[in-house]
Amino acid sequence: MPINATGKKASVHGKLPAIKCASCGAEIMLVPNLKAMSKAIEAHVEKHRLKVKDPMEAEAEAESIRDSLITQVFDKAS
C-alpha cells in the first residue's frame, strides 16, 4: 500500500486515504472538505438505512455505521 506525503497509508485506489464501512466493506475516500465528507458518509449511511425494513433497526444500523465511519475519519486525521 502506498504512503502519501503525510506518512499515512493511502488507499489502494489512489493517493487519498480512505475509510471503510465495517458492514459492507465499501471505501469512502477522505477529502480535506468537511462538508463533502459529511455528505459522503450520510449518503452511505442512507443506503444501509434503506435496506432495513424495521424503522428502529434501520436507525440503530445507521447510527452504528455513522459512528464507525466518523471515528475512522478522526483516527486518520490525527
Secondary structure, 3 states (H helix, E strand, C coil): CCECCCCCECCCCCCCCEEECCCCCCEEECCCCHHHHHHHHHHHHHHHHHHCCCHHHHHHHHHHHHHHHHHHHHHHHC
